[in-house]
């Protein structure tokens, strides 16, 4: 099993920045891809960004150039640096880890990001 704990959400004004963190624990050696997803109430959970164990990244078009995903394998932590935030970025942000052996997904509990003036 893998446990994920997100932190760093909050309220920020448009144009501001936040950094989200996701700390993994448990059977971390099975993890390959980690990523961030976000969800508005009543809507589906959408991809924000992913990063492989080798550092390969992928971003949703809506966040390219503004968000940066990174990974510290020594600390078993993945980060999401969010700059130039827009009101449309408001959502609950979830961390996900995927097993390299079974492709099973593990999810964190989510952290709220609110962009508002």
Protein Blocks (a to p, Z undefined) as FASTA:
>chain_A
ZZdddehiacddehiacddddddehjlklpcbdcdddddehiacddfbdcdfkopacddf
klgokaccdddfknopacdddehiafklgccdddddddfklopacddebjaddddZZ
